[in-house]
Amino acid sequence: CASLWHAVASWTWDAQDETCGICRMAFDGCCPDCKLSGDDCPLIWSACNHAFYLQCILKWVSSQSSQAHCPMCRREWQFKE
């Protein structure tokens, strides 16, 4: 008797939140500017541990007239190292 196996795998981002704080899209998908999730639509963490899609936070930071602040907690924006 032969056995038949079907392997299934999935991935998720290791973020505390389930959605981007800017575009509100789920992290298991992609931002509004991308067509596919994954390496082309990465998440970026702030020094204060908030996660955003890279494209969303880059737009946010560039739209700020003075020093950029985290959209979630209003601390001075810094990328997590």
Backbone as XML, in Angstrom:
<?xml version="1.0"?>
<chain id="A" units="angstrom">
  <residue number="1" name="CYS">
    <atom name="N" x="0.853" y="-1.166" z="0.000"/>
    <atom name="CA" x="0.000" y="0.000" z="0.000"/>
    <atom name="C" x="0.908" y="1.240" z="0.000"/>
  </residue>
  <residue number="2" name="ALA">
    <atom name="N" x="0.776" y="2.070" z="-0.968"/>
    <atom name="CA" x="1.592" y="3.282" z="-1.089"/>
    <atom name="C" x="0.901" y="4.445" z="-0.382"/>
  </residue>
  <residue number="3" name="SER">
    <atom name="N" x="1.702" y="5.249" z="0.319"/>
    <atom name="CA" x="1.171" y="6.426" z="1.006"/>
    <atom name="C" x="1.376" y="7.647" z="0.135"/>
  </residue>
  <residue number="4" name="LEU">
    <atom name="N" x="0.453" y="8.543" z="0.172"/>
    <atom name="CA" x="0.540" y="9.789" z="-0.592"/>
    <atom name="C" x="0.565" y="10.949" z="0.393"/>
  </residue>
  <residue number="5" name="TRP">
    <atom name="N" x="1.611" y="11.785" z="0.304"/>
    <atom name="CA" x="1.772" y="12.919" z="1.212"/>
    <atom name="C" x="1.664" y="14.216" z="0.441"/>
  </residue>
  <residue number="6" name="HIS">
    <atom name="N" x="1.002" y="15.187" z="1.019"/>
    <atom name="CA" x="0.925" y="16.541" z="0.460"/>
    <atom name="C" x="1.440" y="17.494" z="1.524"/>
  </residue>
  <residue number="7" name="ALA">
    <atom name="N" x="2.590" y="18.066" z="1.281"/>
    <atom name="CA" x="3.176" y="19.000" z="2.245"/>
    <atom name="C" x="2.588" y="20.395" z="2.037"/>
  </residue>
  <residue number="8" name="VAL">
    <atom name="N" x="2.319" y="21.058" z="3.135"/>
    <atom name="CA" x="1.782" y="22.419" z="3.093"/>
    <atom name="C" x="2.624" y="23.269" z="4.038"/>
  </residue>
  <residue number="9" name="ALA">
    <atom name="N" x="2.999" y="24.446" z="3.576"/>
    <atom name="CA" x="3.784" y="25.363" z="4.407"/>
    <atom name="C" x="3.219" y="26.765" z="4.281"/>
  </residue>
  <residue number="10" name="SER">
    <atom name="N" x="3.429" y="27.550" z="5.301"/>
    <atom name="CA" x="3.029" y="28.951" z="5.247"/>
    <atom name="C" x="4.048" y="29.760" z="6.031"/>
  </residue>
  <residue number="11" name="TRP">
    <atom name="N" x="4.094" y="31.065" z="5.782"/>
    <atom name="CA" x="5.009" y="31.944" z="6.504"/>
    <atom name="C" x="4.238" y="33.140" z="7.009"/>
  </residue>
  <residue number="12" name="THR">
    <atom name="N" x="4.742" y="33.718" z="8.059"/>
    <atom name="CA" x="4.168" y="34.947" z="8.597"/>
    <atom name="C" x="5.301" y="35.828" z="9.087"/>
  </residue>
  <residue number="13" name="TRP">
    <atom name="N" x="5.053" y="37.112" z="9.140"/>
    <atom name="CA" x="6.017" y="38.047" z="9.709"/>
    <atom name="C" x="5.928" y="37.957" z="11.223"/>
  </residue>
  <residue number="14" name="ASP">
    <atom name="N" x="7.026" y="38.149" z="11.902"/>
    <atom name="CA" x="7.062" y="38.114" z="13.356"/>
    <atom name="C" x="6.856" y="39.536" z="13.891"/>
  </residue>
  <residue number="15" name="ALA">
    <atom name="N" x="5.648" y="40.027" z="13.762"/>
    <atom name="CA" x="5.319" y="41.384" z="14.203"/>
    <atom name="C" x="4.300" y="41.298" z="15.343"/>
  </residue>
  <residue number="16" name="GLN">
    <atom name="N" x="4.358" y="42.248" z="16.257"/>
    <atom name="CA" x="3.421" y="42.261" z="17.384"/>
    <atom name="C" x="2.006" y="42.586" z="16.924"/>
  </residue>
  <residue number="17" name="ASP">
    <atom name="N" x="1.889" y="43.392" z="15.893"/>
    <atom name="CA" x="0.583" y="43.769" z="15.364"/>
    <atom name="C" x="0.246" y="42.889" z="14.165"/>
  </residue>
  <residue number="18" name="GLU">
    <atom name="N" x="-1.007" y="42.883" z="13.762"/>
    <atom name="CA" x="-1.428" y="42.102" z="12.611"/>
    <atom name="C" x="-1.553" y="42.948" z="11.355"/>
  </residue>
  <residue number="19" name="THR">
    <atom name="N" x="-1.588" y="44.278" z="11.529"/>
    <atom name="CA" x="-1.753" y="45.162" z="10.382"/>
    <atom name="C" x="-0.746" y="46.308" z="10.436"/>
  </residue>
  <residue number="20" name="CYS">
    <atom name="N" x="-0.461" y="46.877" z="9.283"/>
    <atom name="CA" x="0.410" y="48.049" z="9.191"/>
    <atom name="C" x="-0.317" y="49.240" z="9.810"/>
  </residue>
  <residue number="21" name="GLY">
    <atom name="N" x="0.363" y="49.974" z="10.665"/>
    <atom name="CA" x="-0.242" y="51.121" z="11.328"/>
    <atom name="C" x="-0.507" y="52.290" z="10.410"/>
  </residue>
  <residue number="22" name="ILE">
    <atom name="N" x="-0.012" y="52.238" z="9.182"/>
    <atom name="CA" x="-0.221" y="53.329" z="8.233"/>
    <atom name="C" x="-1.325" y="52.983" z="7.234"/>
  </residue>
  <residue number="23" name="CYS">
    <atom name="N" x="-1.163" y="51.872" z="6.500"/>
    <atom name="CA" x="-2.150" y="51.526" z="5.463"/>
    <atom name="C" x="-3.255" y="50.607" z="5.975"/>
  </residue>
  <residue number="24" name="ARG">
    <atom name="N" x="-3.063" y="50.014" z="7.165"/>
    <atom name="CA" x="-4.018" y="49.102" z="7.807"/>
    <atom name="C" x="-4.218" y="47.791" z="7.036"/>
  </residue>
  <residue number="25" name="MET">
    <atom name="N" x="-3.285" y="47.455" z="6.141"/>
    <atom name="CA" x="-3.342" y="46.176" z="5.437"/>
    <atom name="C" x="-2.712" y="45.105" z="6.325"/>
  </residue>
  <residue number="26" name="ALA">
    <atom name="N" x="-3.238" y="43.894" z="6.247"/>
    <atom name="CA" x="-2.735" y="42.786" z="7.061"/>
    <atom name="C" x="-1.312" y="42.427" z="6.656"/>
  </residue>
  <residue number="27" name="PHE">
    <atom name="N" x="-0.484" y="42.093" z="7.646"/>
    <atom name="CA" x="0.900" y="41.725" z="7.376"/>
    <atom name="C" x="1.034" y="40.393" z="6.645"/>
  </residue>
  <residue number="28" name="ASP">
    <atom name="N" x="-0.015" y="39.594" z="6.582"/>
    <atom name="CA" x="0.077" y="38.350" z="5.821"/>
    <atom name="C" x="-0.209" y="38.571" z="4.339"/>
  </residue>
  <residue number="29" name="GLY">
    <atom name="N" x="-0.393" y="39.830" z="3.947"/>
    <atom name="CA" x="-0.585" y="40.187" z="2.550"/>
    <atom name="C" x="0.525" y="41.102" z="2.093"/>
  </residue>
  <residue number="30" name="CYS">
    <atom name="N" x="0.163" y="42.222" z="1.517"/>
    <atom name="CA" x="1.157" y="43.202" z="1.102"/>
    <atom name="C" x="0.542" y="44.600" z="1.167"/>
  </residue>
  <residue number="31" name="CYS">
    <atom name="N" x="1.398" y="45.605" z="1.036"/>
    <atom name="CA" x="0.927" y="46.989" z="1.106"/>
    <atom name="C" x="0.173" y="47.355" z="-0.175"/>
  </residue>
  <residue number="32" name="PRO">
    <atom name="N" x="-0.526" y="48.470" z="-0.194"/>
    <atom name="CA" x="-1.295" y="48.861" z="-1.376"/>
    <atom name="C" x="-0.439" y="49.099" z="-2.623"/>
  </residue>
  <residue number="33" name="ASP">
    <atom name="N" x="0.867" y="49.364" z="-2.449"/>
    <atom name="CA" x="1.738" y="49.629" z="-3.596"/>
    <atom name="C" x="2.297" y="48.371" z="-4.241"/>
  </residue>
  <residue number="34" name="CYS">
    <atom name="N" x="2.168" y="47.222" z="-3.589"/>
    <atom name="CA" x="2.760" y="45.979" z="-4.085"/>
    <atom name="C" x="1.685" y="45.007" z="-4.550"/>
  </residue>
  <residue number="35" name="LYS">
    <atom name="N" x="2.090" y="44.103" z="-5.427"/>
    <atom name="CA" x="1.158" y="43.093" z="-5.921"/>
    <atom name="C" x="1.331" y="41.756" z="-5.207"/>
  </residue>
  <residue number="36" name="LEU">
    <atom name="N" x="2.558" y="41.491" z="-4.708"/>
    <atom name="CA" x="2.846" y="40.222" z="-4.042"/>
    <atom name="C" x="3.518" y="40.469" z="-2.701"/>
  </residue>
  <residue number="37" name="SER">
    <atom name="N" x="3.184" y="39.646" z="-1.732"/>
    <atom name="CA" x="3.832" y="39.763" z="-0.432"/>
    <atom name="C" x="5.175" y="39.039" z="-0.457"/>
  </residue>
  <residue number="38" name="GLY">
    <atom name="N" x="5.963" y="39.247" z="0.597"/>
    <atom name="CA" x="7.249" y="38.569" z="0.690"/>
    <atom name="C" x="8.410" y="39.540" z="0.650"/>
  </residue>
  <residue number="39" name="ASP">
    <atom name="N" x="9.511" y="39.109" z="0.036"/>
    <atom name="CA" x="10.739" y="39.897" z="0.027"/>
    <atom name="C" x="10.595" y="41.247" z="-0.668"/>
  </residue>
  <residue number="40" name="ASP">
    <atom name="N" x="9.696" y="41.360" z="-1.638"/>
    <atom name="CA" x="9.518" y="42.625" z="-2.345"/>
    <atom name="C" x="8.654" y="43.616" z="-1.566"/>
  </residue>
  <residue number="41" name="CYS">
    <atom name="N" x="8.041" y="43.155" z="-0.501"/>
    <atom name="CA" x="7.203" y="44.016" z="0.330"/>
    <atom name="C" x="7.534" y="43.733" z="1.798"/>
  </residue>
  <residue number="42" name="PRO">
    <atom name="N" x="8.747" y="44.111" z="2.232"/>
    <atom name="CA" x="9.192" y="43.751" z="3.579"/>
    <atom name="C" x="8.592" y="44.627" z="4.675"/>
  </residue>
  <residue number="43" name="LEU">
    <atom name="N" x="8.676" y="44.122" z="5.883"/>
    <atom name="CA" x="8.309" y="44.899" z="7.059"/>
    <atom name="C" x="9.562" y="45.550" z="7.618"/>
  </residue>
  <residue number="44" name="ILE">
    <atom name="N" x="9.376" y="46.729" z="8.195"/>
    <atom name="CA" x="10.454" y="47.464" z="8.840"/>
    <atom name="C" x="10.008" y="47.769" z="10.261"/>
  </residue>
  <residue number="45" name="TRP">
    <atom name="N" x="10.926" y="47.595" z="11.216"/>
    <atom name="CA" x="10.615" y="47.894" z="12.607"/>
    <atom name="C" x="11.265" y="49.199" z="13.017"/>
  </residue>
  <residue number="46" name="SER">
    <atom name="N" x="10.569" y="49.926" z="13.871"/>
    <atom name="CA" x="11.110" y="51.158" z="14.432"/>
    <atom name="C" x="11.884" y="50.826" z="15.704"/>
  </residue>
  <residue number="47" name="ALA">
    <atom name="N" x="12.645" y="51.782" z="16.191"/>
    <atom name="CA" x="13.365" y="51.599" z="17.450"/>
    <atom name="C" x="12.386" y="51.363" z="18.600"/>
  </residue>
  <residue number="48" name="CYS">
    <atom name="N" x="11.150" y="51.839" z="18.449"/>
    <atom name="CA" x="10.127" y="51.648" z="19.486"/>
    <atom name="C" x="9.311" y="50.362" z="19.251"/>
  </residue>
  <residue number="49" name="ASN">
    <atom name="N" x="9.788" y="49.505" z="18.346"/>
    <atom name="CA" x="9.215" y="48.179" z="18.064"/>
    <atom name="C" x="7.869" y="48.166" z="17.357"/>
  </residue>
  <residue number="50" name="HIS">
    <atom name="N" x="7.537" y="49.192" z="16.609"/>
    <atom name="CA" x="6.345" y="49.163" z="15.771"/>
    <atom name="C" x="6.753" y="48.739" z="14.370"/>
  </residue>
  <residue number="51" name="ALA">
    <atom name="N" x="5.933" y="47.907" z="13.740"/>
    <atom name="CA" x="6.240" y="47.388" z="12.403"/>
    <atom name="C" x="5.351" y="48.056" z="11.359"/>
  </residue>
  <residue number="52" name="PHE">
    <atom name="N" x="5.953" y="48.318" z="10.198"/>
    <atom name="CA" x="5.250" y="48.925" z="9.066"/>
    <atom name="C" x="5.792" y="48.316" z="7.782"/>
  </residue>
  <residue number="53" name="TYR">
    <atom name="N" x="5.008" y="48.382" z="6.733"/>
    <atom name="CA" x="5.545" y="48.025" z="5.426"/>
    <atom name="C" x="6.586" y="49.078" z="5.049"/>
  </residue>
  <residue number="54" name="LEU">
    <atom name="N" x="7.668" y="48.638" z="4.417"/>
    <atom name="CA" x="8.749" y="49.545" z="4.036"/>
    <atom name="C" x="8.226" y="50.717" z="3.208"/>
  </residue>
  <residue number="55" name="GLN">
    <atom name="N" x="7.413" y="50.443" z="2.194"/>
    <atom name="CA" x="6.909" y="51.507" z="1.329"/>
    <atom name="C" x="6.060" y="52.508" z="2.110"/>
  </residue>
  <residue number="56" name="CYS">
    <atom name="N" x="5.271" y="52.020" z="3.049"/>
    <atom name="CA" x="4.401" y="52.903" z="3.837"/>
    <atom name="C" x="5.222" y="53.840" z="4.724"/>
  </residue>
  <residue number="57" name="ILE">
    <atom name="N" x="6.215" y="53.291" z="5.446"/>
    <atom name="CA" x="6.969" y="54.147" z="6.363"/>
    <atom name="C" x="7.873" y="55.108" z="5.598"/>
  </residue>
  <residue number="58" name="LEU">
    <atom name="N" x="8.386" y="54.709" z="4.446"/>
    <atom name="CA" x="9.197" y="55.644" z="3.658"/>
    <atom name="C" x="8.359" y="56.827" z="3.185"/>
  </residue>
  <residue number="59" name="LYS">
    <atom name="N" x="7.134" y="56.565" z="2.759"/>
    <atom name="CA" x="6.226" y="57.660" z="2.372"/>
    <atom name="C" x="5.907" y="58.542" z="3.583"/>
  </residue>
  <residue number="60" name="TRP">
    <atom name="N" x="5.642" y="57.909" z="4.723"/>
    <atom name="CA" x="5.311" y="58.644" z="5.949"/>
    <atom name="C" x="6.454" y="59.571" z="6.336"/>
  </residue>
  <residue number="61" name="VAL">
    <atom name="N" x="7.656" y="59.037" z="6.403"/>
    <atom name="CA" x="8.823" y="59.827" z="6.809"/>
    <atom name="C" x="9.054" y="60.978" z="5.840"/>
  </residue>
  <residue number="62" name="SER">
    <atom name="N" x="8.923" y="60.733" z="4.543"/>
    <atom name="CA" x="9.162" y="61.802" z="3.566"/>
    <atom name="C" x="8.060" y="62.853" z="3.561"/>
  </residue>
  <residue number="63" name="SER">
    <atom name="N" x="6.879" y="62.524" z="4.079"/>
    <atom name="CA" x="5.775" y="63.488" z="4.108"/>
    <atom name="C" x="5.835" y="64.417" z="5.315"/>
  </residue>
  <residue number="64" name="GLN">
    <atom name="N" x="6.666" y="64.099" z="6.298"/>
    <atom name="CA" x="6.771" y="64.918" z="7.501"/>
    <atom name="C" x="7.591" y="66.176" z="7.200"/>
  </residue>
  <residue number="65" name="SER">
    <atom name="N" x="7.095" y="67.307" z="7.591"/>
    <atom name="CA" x="7.766" y="68.575" z="7.285"/>
    <atom name="C" x="8.993" y="68.822" z="8.156"/>
  </residue>
  <residue number="66" name="SER">
    <atom name="N" x="8.994" y="68.283" z="9.349"/>
    <atom name="CA" x="10.159" y="68.427" z="10.229"/>
    <atom name="C" x="10.637" y="67.031" z="10.606"/>
  </residue>
  <residue number="67" name="GLN">
    <atom name="N" x="11.114" y="66.846" z="11.802"/>
    <atom name="CA" x="11.565" y="65.535" z="12.262"/>
    <atom name="C" x="10.398" y="64.548" z="12.234"/>
  </residue>
  <residue number="68" name="ALA">
    <atom name="N" x="10.609" y="63.406" z="11.622"/>
    <atom name="CA" x="9.556" y="62.392" z="11.528"/>
    <atom name="C" x="9.366" y="61.697" z="12.879"/>
  </residue>
  <residue number="69" name="HIS">
    <atom name="N" x="8.131" y="61.314" z="13.139"/>
    <atom name="CA" x="7.779" y="60.614" z="14.367"/>
    <atom name="C" x="7.073" y="59.312" z="14.006"/>
  </residue>
  <residue number="70" name="CYS">
    <atom name="N" x="7.149" y="58.342" z="14.908"/>
    <atom name="CA" x="6.462" y="57.073" z="14.704"/>
    <atom name="C" x="4.957" y="57.335" z="14.608"/>
  </residue>
  <residue number="71" name="PRO">
    <atom name="N" x="4.290" y="56.801" z="13.593"/>
    <atom name="CA" x="2.847" y="57.020" z="13.454"/>
    <atom name="C" x="2.027" y="56.421" z="14.596"/>
  </residue>
  <residue number="72" name="MET">
    <atom name="N" x="2.609" y="55.481" z="15.342"/>
    <atom name="CA" x="1.864" y="54.810" z="16.404"/>
    <atom name="C" x="2.025" y="55.482" z="17.766"/>
  </residue>
  <residue number="73" name="CYS">
    <atom name="N" x="3.269" y="55.826" z="18.131"/>
    <atom name="CA" x="3.489" y="56.343" z="19.490"/>
    <atom name="C" x="4.053" y="57.766" z="19.508"/>
  </residue>
  <residue number="74" name="ARG">
    <atom name="N" x="4.350" y="58.311" z="18.349"/>
    <atom name="CA" x="4.829" y="59.692" z="18.172"/>
    <atom name="C" x="6.250" y="59.925" z="18.695"/>
  </residue>
  <residue number="75" name="ARG">
    <atom name="N" x="6.993" y="58.853" z="19.000"/>
    <atom name="CA" x="8.410" y="59.032" z="19.337"/>
    <atom name="C" x="9.161" y="59.425" z="18.072"/>
  </residue>
  <residue number="76" name="GLU">
    <atom name="N" x="10.331" y="60.021" z="18.250"/>
    <atom name="CA" x="11.151" y="60.372" z="17.098"/>
    <atom name="C" x="11.431" y="59.100" z="16.288"/>
  </residue>
  <residue number="77" name="TRP">
    <atom name="N" x="11.220" y="59.189" z="14.966"/>
    <atom name="CA" x="11.364" y="58.006" z="14.132"/>
    <atom name="C" x="12.830" y="57.598" z="14.008"/>
  </residue>
  <residue number="78" name="GLN">
    <atom name="N" x="13.078" y="56.319" z="14.250"/>
    <atom name="CA" x="14.381" y="55.719" z="14.022"/>
    <atom name="C" x="14.148" y="54.272" z="13.600"/>
  </residue>
  <residue number="79" name="PHE">
    <atom name="N" x="14.899" y="53.839" z="12.576"/>
    <atom name="CA" x="14.834" y="52.455" z="12.172"/>
    <atom name="C" x="15.489" y="51.587" z="13.237"/>
  </residue>
  <residue number="80" name="LYS">
    <atom name="N" x="14.936" y="50.419" z="13.492"/>
    <atom name="CA" x="15.526" y="49.497" z="14.458"/>
    <atom name="C" x="16.798" y="48.911" z="13.866"/>
  </residue>
  <residue number="81" name="GLU">
    <atom name="N" x="17.826" y="48.829" z="14.669"/>
    <atom name="CA" x="19.097" y="48.292" z="14.191"/>
    <atom name="C" x="19.229" y="46.828" z="14.517"/>
  </residue>
</chain>
